[in-house]
Amino acid sequence: TPMTSNSTAGMADMLLGVKIGLTGQDGYLPEMAIIPQMLVPTGSNAFTDEEVLPGVNWLYSWEVCDDVTTGGSTQFLSGVDGQTDDMYTLWAQSWTVGVSLTESVGSYIEWFGLFPSGAETERVQHFLNGGLTWLITDDVQWDIRVGTGLNHAADDLFAGTGLSIRFR
C-alpha cells in the first residue's frame, strides 16, 4: 500500500498590533502591557479568514534572574469557524520561559492553547514551540520559531518568523 501525505503549506494571515506598556515589574507584581491587535487577511487561500479580525492581548512577565524570564499572555480574538464561516470568540492562553544566550540572542520555550467559544466545529488546541530571538538594534528584534501540536485538533508541525519594531 502506498503511503499518502495530507499536508498543506502556505502563509497565515498577518497579525498587526501596537504594544502599550502598562507597568514595570515591582517585586512579585509583573511587568505588564496590552496589545490591541488584528488579523489582516493576507494569508494563502488555505489559511486566510478573508476579513479583518480584531482582538486584544494582555501580557505579563517576570525577570527571575539576570538571564531568565517567565511570563504569559491572555488574548481574546475574533475568529471564523472553518466549516460554517460563523464568527466566534477565541480565547488564547500562553506561558513561556526565556533564557538570554548572549546580550543580543535569546531562546524560549512556550506552551499555548486556543479555546474557541461559540464555534460550531472549531476545537480546543494545545501547542508547544520554541525559538530564538535576535535583538538587531535596541529597537528591532527578529524571531524564529518551530512547534508542534499536543492534541489531535492541533496542527502537527508549524514554523514562523516575526519582526518587532519599537517606536520611541
C-alpha positions in Angstrom: 0.0 0.0 0.0 1.5 3.4 -1.0 1.9 6.0 1.8 0.0 9.2 1.4 0.6 12.5 3.0 -2.1 15.0 4.0 -0.3 18.3 4.4 -0.9 21.9 3.4 1.6 24.7 3.2 1.3 28.5 2.9 1.2 31.7 4.8 -1.2 32.6 7.6 -2.9 36.0 7.9 -0.7 38.7 9.2 -1.2 39.8 12.9 -0.7 43.5 13.4 -0.7 45.2 16.9 0.6 48.0 19.0 2.2 47.1 22.3 1.4 49.6 25.1 3.4 49.4 28.3 1.3 49.5 31.5 3.6 48.7 34.4 7.2 47.7 35.2 7.9 44.7 37.4 7.6 45.6 41.1 8.7 42.6 43.3 6.1 39.9 42.7 3.9 42.2 40.6 4.7 41.5 36.9 5.7 43.9 34.1 2.5 44.3 32.1 1.5 45.5 28.6 -1.6 45.4 26.4 -1.7 44.9 22.7 -4.8 46.0 20.6 -4.4 43.8 17.6 -6.0 42.5 14.4 -5.5 39.7 11.9 -5.3 41.1 8.4 -6.4 38.9 5.5 -3.1 38.4 3.8 -2.7 34.6 4.0 -2.8 31.9 1.4 -6.2 30.6 0.4 -6.0 27.6 2.8 -5.0 29.8 5.8 -6.9 33.1 5.5 -10.1 34.1 7.2 -10.7 36.7 4.4 -11.6 39.5 6.8 -10.1 41.7 9.5 -10.4 40.1 12.9 -9.8 42.4 15.9 -8.6 41.3 19.3 -6.7 42.3 22.5 -3.7 40.7 24.2 -2.7 41.2 27.8 1.0 40.4 28.5 2.7 39.8 31.9 6.2 38.8 32.7 8.8 38.5 35.5 12.6 38.6 35.4 13.5 35.6 37.5 17.3 36.4 37.4 19.6 38.2 35.0 19.3 35.7 32.2 15.9 34.0 32.8 12.4 35.4 32.3 8.9 33.9 32.5 5.5 35.2 31.6 2.3 34.7 29.8 -0.4 36.2 27.7 -4.2 36.1 27.7 -5.8 37.0 24.4 -9.3 37.4 23.2 -9.7 37.4 19.4 -12.4 37.2 16.8 -12.4 34.0 14.8 -14.2 32.5 11.8 -15.3 28.8 12.0 -13.5 27.0 9.3 -16.5 24.9 8.2 -19.6 27.2 8.9 -17.9 30.6 8.3 -19.7 31.8 11.5 -17.9 34.3 13.8 -16.8 33.2 17.3 -14.6 34.4 20.2 -11.2 32.7 20.6 -9.5 32.8 24.0 -5.8 32.1 23.8 -3.6 31.4 26.8 0.2 31.0 26.8 3.1 30.5 29.2 6.8 30.9 28.3 10.3 30.7 29.8 13.1 32.7 28.1 16.8 32.4 28.5 19.4 35.0 27.3 22.2 33.3 25.5 24.2 36.5 24.7 23.5 40.2 25.0 21.6 40.1 21.7 20.5 36.4 21.3 17.8 34.7 23.4 15.9 31.4 23.3 12.5 30.4 24.6 10.1 27.6 25.1 6.3 28.2 25.2 3.0 26.3 25.7 -0.1 27.9 24.3 -3.7 26.8 24.0 -6.6 28.0 21.8 -10.0 27.8 23.3 -12.9 28.6 20.9 -16.2 29.9 22.5 -19.3 29.9 20.4 -17.7 28.0 17.5 -19.7 25.1 16.0 -16.8 23.0 14.7 -13.6 24.5 16.0 -12.0 22.5 18.8 -9.5 23.3 21.6 -5.9 23.1 20.5 -2.7 22.8 22.6 0.8 23.6 21.2 4.5 23.6 22.3 7.0 25.7 20.5 10.5 27.1 20.9 12.6 29.6 19.2 15.4 32.1 19.0 15.3 35.9 19.2 17.9 38.3 17.9 18.0 41.9 19.1 19.3 43.5 15.9 19.3 47.0 17.5 17.9 48.4 20.7 14.6 48.9 18.8 14.4 46.0 16.3 14.1 42.3 17.2 13.7 39.3 14.8 12.5 35.9 16.0 12.1 32.4 14.5 10.1 29.6 15.9 9.1 26.0 15.4 6.5 24.0 17.2 4.1 21.0 17.3 0.5 20.3 18.3 -0.1 18.5 21.5 -3.5 17.1 20.8 -5.4 15.7 17.8 -7.1 19.0 16.9 -3.8 20.9 16.7 -1.5 21.1 13.7 1.3 18.6 13.8 4.1 21.0 12.9 4.4 24.7 12.3 7.2 27.3 11.9 7.2 31.0 11.7 9.1 34.2 11.9 8.4 37.7 13.2 9.8 41.2 13.4 9.2 43.7 16.3 10.0 47.4 16.0 9.9 49.8 18.9 9.0 53.4 18.2 10.1 55.9 20.8 
